[in-house]
């Protein structure tokens, strides 16, 4: 019997701020389907993580932003009932500031919204996203 080995895949997401609100996207693909999260996706071969973050933001929401800095790296690991890893993403999360564009749902997302911190408790979000947003905003004030 051959055991399939799942290797970690690099990804990015953006915490984009505008007028005290953060841009959220509702996932329309397998990982996190139907949940609100930060816009993001895969890094293409040969692409810098920073460039991938801005590309994914534009592709998913139509928004252009200025990338500020790396906030943190997160491991997203999903396992089956027996504990075997189904997929593993290592996500570099970048802080960005809106420059232009009106947010619209485009590739890989079914909806977008500019949310205030108070809105986060009422949204079904990917694991840890609300806390990451809260923690980051605390460091900015």
Secondary structure, DSSP 8 states (H G I E B T S, - for coil): --------EEEEEEEEEETTEEEEEEE-SSTTTT-EE-SEEE--TT--HHHHHHHHHHHHH--EEEEEEEEEEEEEEEE-TTS-EEEEEEEEEEEEEEEE------TTEEEEEEE-GGGGGGS-B-TTHHHHHHHHHHHH-
